[in-house]
């Protein structure tokens, strides 16, 4: 998943405009957190899981509108 994040950061168009199903297929799993139109995937864990790097996806009308890694 870490290499996928690097690809996403270099090529924004990979996820922008993707549907819910396309995102699940592309990332290969269900999101770790779903909060309405916001999905969160845990990318990496540091210090025994205390710190995490996450991919935040924001949907609008069923398609990815924006995202960030943090």
Secondary structure, 3 states (H helix, E strand, C coil): CHHHHHHHHHCHHHCCCCEHHHHHHHHCCCCCEEECCEEEEEEEEECCCCEEEEEEEEEECCEEEEEEEC
